[in-house]
């Protein structure tokens, strides 16, 4: 863990760009997915502490959001924190930053290789570059689909606002721990990329606007995705359980999903072309014109 991060329990999120306002859905979605990742990191640490997350309201005209992590002891400390006297909240922030570094480094692809040197994992990406990261951080990244899903969905939300040019996590004095540029949002939203002969299968976080509904599992729904109209079957069994229980869906509603895109190589234009779409999981359903709410600390 970076020495500068040993005694902190708060940090800031910065949304960069020439913006005087930010879409409420995008802001709330980003905060929700970030806090989901924080809670999942704490679960992995098995610290014996409950982490309460408090978000301070931004100043007028500012899109620096301060997040405070408050430790509440719920049982005697376990494991690593009995031995090292590291603040739980500082560890969580350091691991969150480290996991984002890994995601940025790998660009949605599997590591080409990994090796361990003491308490450091050396990751080699598909381009052959190396990243050194603490073992604990890599193990949490490797074993937690919830964290990877939350971060992917966060960057999918951010790329839906063309005025946001960057995303930063900073200390309380606004010194950056990590920055993601807008051109990196697409790869940060990617969950996996598999290359087959003449074909590429992408799984990414996606935000879809419903155009046409079809409640038969064998039929496709129509959506707008990145400004393009697409058709996709929904393969999430939990989604159809919601329908059977009476949850309503309508044209214009938003679905945050895990989207599988099958692409085929087209030699004539020297690029991969999208051929089919399939929704593997529904993460969140936002009704049209539904007001997003978030409790800011006064």
C-alpha positions as CSV (number, residue, x, y, z in Angstrom):
1,X,0.0,0.0,0.0
2,X,1.2,3.5,-0.9
3,X,2.5,5.2,2.3
4,X,0.4,8.3,1.4
5,X,-2.8,6.1,1.6
6,X,-2.2,4.6,5.1
7,X,-4.1,7.2,7.2
8,X,-7.0,8.2,5.0
9,X,-10.7,7.5,5.3
10,X,-12.1,9.7,2.6
11,X,-11.4,10.5,-1.0
12,X,-12.9,12.5,-3.9
13,X,-14.3,11.6,-7.3
14,X,-13.8,14.1,-10.0
15,X,-15.8,14.3,-13.2
16,X,-13.8,16.3,-15.7
17,X,-15.0,18.4,-18.7
18,X,-16.4,21.7,-19.7
19,X,-19.6,21.1,-17.9
20,X,-21.8,23.3,-15.8
21,X,-24.2,20.4,-14.9
22,X,-24.3,16.7,-15.0
23,X,-27.2,14.3,-15.8
24,X,-28.7,13.0,-12.5
25,X,-28.9,9.4,-13.7
26,X,-25.2,9.4,-14.7
27,X,-24.1,10.9,-11.4
28,X,-26.2,8.7,-9.3
29,X,-25.3,5.6,-11.3
30,X,-21.6,6.3,-11.0
31,X,-21.9,6.8,-7.2
32,X,-24.0,3.7,-6.8
33,X,-21.6,1.4,-8.7
34,X,-18.5,2.9,-6.9
35,X,-20.1,2.3,-3.5
36,X,-21.0,-1.2,-4.5
37,X,-17.4,-1.9,-5.3
38,X,-16.3,-0.5,-1.9
39,X,-18.7,-2.7,0.0
40,X,-17.6,-5.8,-1.9
41,X,-13.9,-5.0,-1.2
42,X,-14.8,-4.7,2.5
43,X,-16.5,-8.1,2.3
44,X,-13.4,-9.7,0.8
45,X,-11.2,-8.2,3.5
46,X,-13.3,-9.8,6.2
47,X,-12.2,-7.0,8.5
48,X,-14.9,-7.4,11.1
49,X,-16.0,-3.8,10.4
50,X,-19.1,-2.4,8.8
51,X,-18.3,0.5,6.4
52,X,-20.8,3.3,6.2
53,X,-20.5,5.4,3.1
54,X,-21.3,9.1,3.4
55,X,-21.4,11.4,0.3
56,X,-21.0,15.1,0.8
57,X,-23.1,17.3,-1.5
58,X,-20.9,19.0,-4.1
59,X,-20.5,22.8,-4.0
60,X,-22.5,24.8,-6.5
61,X,-20.8,24.4,-9.9
62,X,-18.4,21.7,-8.7
63,X,-18.3,18.1,-9.7
64,X,-15.8,17.0,-7.1
65,X,-17.7,14.5,-4.9
66,X,-16.3,13.8,-1.5
67,X,-16.9,10.3,-0.1
68,X,-16.2,9.4,3.5
69,X,-15.9,5.8,4.7
70,X,-16.8,5.4,8.4
71,X,-15.7,2.3,10.2
72,X,-18.2,0.6,12.7
73,X,-16.8,-2.3,14.7
74,X,-19.2,-5.2,14.6
75,X,-16.9,-7.9,15.9
76,X,-13.3,-8.3,16.9
77,X,-10.9,-7.7,14.0
78,X,-9.8,-10.7,12.1
79,X,-7.0,-11.7,9.8
80,X,-4.6,-9.2,8.3
81,X,-5.8,-6.2,10.3
82,X,-4.9,-7.9,13.6
83,X,-1.4,-8.2,12.4
84,X,-0.7,-5.0,10.5
85,X,-2.6,-2.2,12.2
86,X,-3.7,-0.8,8.8
87,X,-6.8,1.3,8.8
88,X,-9.6,-0.6,7.1
89,X,-10.9,2.4,5.2
90,X,-7.4,3.3,3.9
91,X,-6.9,-0.3,2.8
92,X,-10.3,-0.2,0.9
93,X,-9.4,3.0,-0.9
94,X,-6.0,1.7,-1.9
95,X,-7.5,-1.6,-3.2
96,X,-10.2,0.3,-5.1
97,X,-7.5,2.4,-6.8
98,X,-5.4,-0.7,-7.5
99,X,-8.3,-2.6,-9.0
100,X,-9.0,0.3,-11.3
101,X,-5.3,0.3,-12.3
102,X,-5.5,-3.4,-13.2
103,X,-8.7,-2.8,-15.2
104,X,-7.1,0.1,-17.1
105,X,-4.0,-2.0,-17.8
106,X,-5.7,-5.1,-19.1
107,X,-8.3,-3.2,-21.3
108,X,-10.9,-6.0,-20.8
109,X,-8.6,-8.8,-21.9
110,X,-7.2,-11.7,-19.8
111,X,-3.6,-11.3,-18.6
112,X,-1.0,-12.9,-20.9
113,X,0.7,-14.1,-17.8
114,X,1.1,-13.5,-14.0
115,X,3.9,-14.3,-11.5
116,X,4.4,-13.6,-7.8
117,X,7.4,-11.9,-6.3
118,X,6.9,-11.9,-2.5
119,X,3.8,-9.8,-1.8
120,X,3.7,-8.4,-5.3
121,X,1.9,-9.9,-8.3
122,X,3.4,-9.1,-11.7
123,X,0.8,-8.9,-14.4
124,X,1.7,-9.1,-18.1
125,X,-1.0,-7.8,-20.5
126,X,-1.6,-8.9,-24.1
127,X,0.8,-6.2,-25.4
128,X,3.6,-7.6,-23.2
129,X,3.7,-4.7,-20.7
130,X,4.1,-5.4,-16.9
131,X,2.2,-4.0,-14.0
132,X,3.2,-4.7,-10.4
133,X,0.4,-4.8,-7.8
134,X,-0.1,-6.1,-4.3
135,X,-1.1,-9.7,-4.1
136,X,-4.2,-8.9,-2.1
137,X,-5.4,-6.4,-4.6
138,X,-5.0,-8.7,-7.6
139,X,-6.7,-11.6,-5.7
140,X,-9.8,-9.5,-5.0
141,X,-9.9,-8.3,-8.6
142,X,-9.5,-11.9,-9.9
143,X,-12.1,-13.4,-7.6
144,X,-14.8,-10.8,-7.5
145,X,-17.2,-10.5,-10.5
146,X,-19.3,-8.0,-8.5
147,X,-16.4,-5.5,-8.3
148,X,-15.5,-5.9,-12.0
149,X,-19.2,-5.5,-12.9
150,X,-19.7,-2.4,-10.8
151,X,-16.6,-0.7,-12.3
152,X,-17.6,-1.6,-15.8
153,X,-21.1,-0.3,-15.3
154,X,-19.7,2.9,-13.8
155,X,-17.6,3.7,-16.9
156,X,-20.5,2.7,-19.2
157,X,-22.6,5.3,-17.4
158,X,-19.9,8.0,-17.8
159,X,-19.4,7.4,-21.5
160,X,-23.1,8.2,-22.0
161,X,-22.4,11.8,-21.3
162,X,-20.1,13.2,-24.1
163,X,-19.2,16.2,-22.0
164,X,-17.4,14.2,-19.4
165,X,-13.8,14.0,-20.5
166,X,-12.2,12.2,-17.6
167,X,-12.7,10.5,-14.2
168,X,-10.4,10.8,-11.3
169,X,-10.1,9.5,-7.8
170,X,-8.1,12.0,-5.6
171,X,-7.2,12.5,-2.0
172,X,-9.0,15.1,0.1
173,X,-6.6,17.8,-1.2
174,X,-7.4,16.8,-4.8
175,X,-4.1,15.1,-5.5
176,X,-4.9,12.3,-8.1
177,X,-4.5,8.7,-7.2
178,X,-5.7,7.6,-10.7
179,X,-7.2,9.2,-13.8
180,X,-9.1,7.6,-16.6
181,X,-9.4,9.6,-19.8
182,X,-12.6,9.6,-21.9
183,X,-11.0,7.5,-24.7
184,X,-10.4,4.8,-22.1
185,X,-14.1,4.6,-21.0
186,X,-15.0,2.1,-23.7
187,X,-12.3,-0.4,-22.7
188,X,-13.0,0.2,-19.0
189,X,-16.7,-0.8,-19.6
190,X,-15.5,-4.0,-21.3
191,X,-15.8,-7.1,-19.1
192,X,-14.1,-9.6,-21.4
193,X,-12.9,-10.1,-25.0
194,X,-12.5,-13.5,-26.6
195,X,-10.9,-13.9,-30.0
196,X,-11.8,-16.9,-32.1
197,X,-11.0,-17.7,-35.8
198,X,-12.6,-14.8,-37.7
199,X,-14.8,-13.9,-34.8
200,X,-14.6,-11.7,-31.6
201,X,-16.9,-12.1,-28.6
202,X,-17.2,-9.0,-26.4
203,X,-19.0,-8.8,-23.1
204,X,-19.5,-5.3,-21.8
205,X,-21.5,-3.2,-19.5
206,X,-24.2,-1.4,-21.5
207,X,-27.0,1.0,-21.1
208,X,-30.0,0.3,-23.3
209,X,-33.2,2.3,-23.9
210,X,-36.2,0.1,-24.6
211,X,-37.9,0.6,-28.0
212,X,-40.0,-2.5,-28.3
213,X,-40.9,-5.1,-25.7
214,X,-41.5,-8.8,-26.2
215,X,-42.3,-11.0,-23.2
216,X,-41.8,-14.3,-24.9
217,X,-38.4,-15.7,-24.1
218,X,-37.9,-16.8,-27.7
219,X,-38.4,-13.3,-29.2
220,X,-36.1,-10.3,-29.3
221,X,-36.5,-6.9,-27.7
222,X,-35.5,-3.7,-29.6
223,X,-33.3,-1.1,-27.9
224,X,-31.2,1.9,-28.6
225,X,-27.5,1.3,-27.8
226,X,-25.0,4.1,-28.3
227,X,-27.4,5.8,-30.7
228,X,-28.0,2.7,-32.8
229,X,-31.1,0.5,-32.9
230,X,-30.4,-3.1,-32.1
231,X,-32.3,-6.3,-31.4
232,X,-31.4,-8.8,-28.6
233,X,-32.8,-11.7,-26.8
234,X,-32.7,-11.6,-23.0
235,X,-31.1,-14.7,-21.5
236,X,-31.3,-13.7,-17.8
237,X,-33.7,-16.1,-16.1
238,X,-34.1,-13.7,-13.1
239,X,-35.5,-11.1,-15.5
240,X,-38.4,-13.3,-16.5
241,X,-39.1,-14.0,-12.9
242,X,-39.5,-10.2,-12.3
243,X,-42.0,-10.1,-15.2
244,X,-43.9,-13.1,-13.8
245,X,-44.1,-11.2,-10.5
246,X,-45.7,-8.2,-12.2
247,X,-42.9,-5.7,-12.7
248,X,-43.8,-3.4,-15.5
249,X,-41.6,-2.3,-18.4
250,X,-42.3,0.4,-21.0
251,X,-40.9,2.0,-24.1
252,X,-38.2,4.5,-23.0
253,X,-37.2,2.7,-19.8
254,X,-33.5,2.1,-19.3
255,X,-31.8,-1.2,-18.6
256,X,-28.3,-1.5,-17.3
257,X,-27.1,-4.9,-18.6
258,X,-24.3,-7.3,-19.4
259,X,-24.3,-7.3,-23.1
260,X,-22.7,-10.0,-25.3
261,X,-21.7,-8.7,-28.8
262,X,-20.6,-11.2,-31.5
263,X,-18.5,-9.6,-34.1
264,X,-17.1,-11.1,-37.4
265,X,-14.0,-9.9,-39.2
266,X,-14.8,-8.2,-42.6
267,X,-11.7,-8.3,-44.8
268,X,-13.2,-5.8,-47.2
269,X,-13.2,-3.0,-44.7
270,X,-10.4,-4.4,-42.4
271,X,-12.4,-4.4,-39.2
272,X,-14.8,-6.4,-37.0
273,X,-18.5,-5.9,-37.7
274,X,-21.3,-6.4,-35.1
275,X,-23.4,-9.3,-36.1
276,X,-25.6,-10.2,-33.1
277,X,-26.4,-9.2,-29.5
278,X,-27.6,-11.0,-26.4
279,X,-28.3,-9.8,-22.9
280,X,-26.8,-12.1,-20.4
281,X,-27.9,-10.2,-17.3
282,X,-30.0,-7.3,-16.2
283,X,-28.3,-5.3,-13.5
284,X,-30.7,-2.4,-13.1
285,X,-34.1,-1.2,-14.4
286,X,-34.8,2.5,-14.5
287,X,-38.3,3.5,-15.3
288,X,-38.8,6.4,-17.8
289,X,-38.9,9.8,-16.2
290,X,-38.2,8.2,-12.8
291,X,-36.4,10.7,-10.6
292,X,-33.1,9.4,-9.3
293,X,-32.5,10.2,-5.6
294,X,-29.3,10.1,-3.5
295,X,-29.0,11.1,0.1
296,X,-26.2,13.6,0.4
297,X,-24.7,14.3,3.8
298,X,-25.6,17.8,4.8
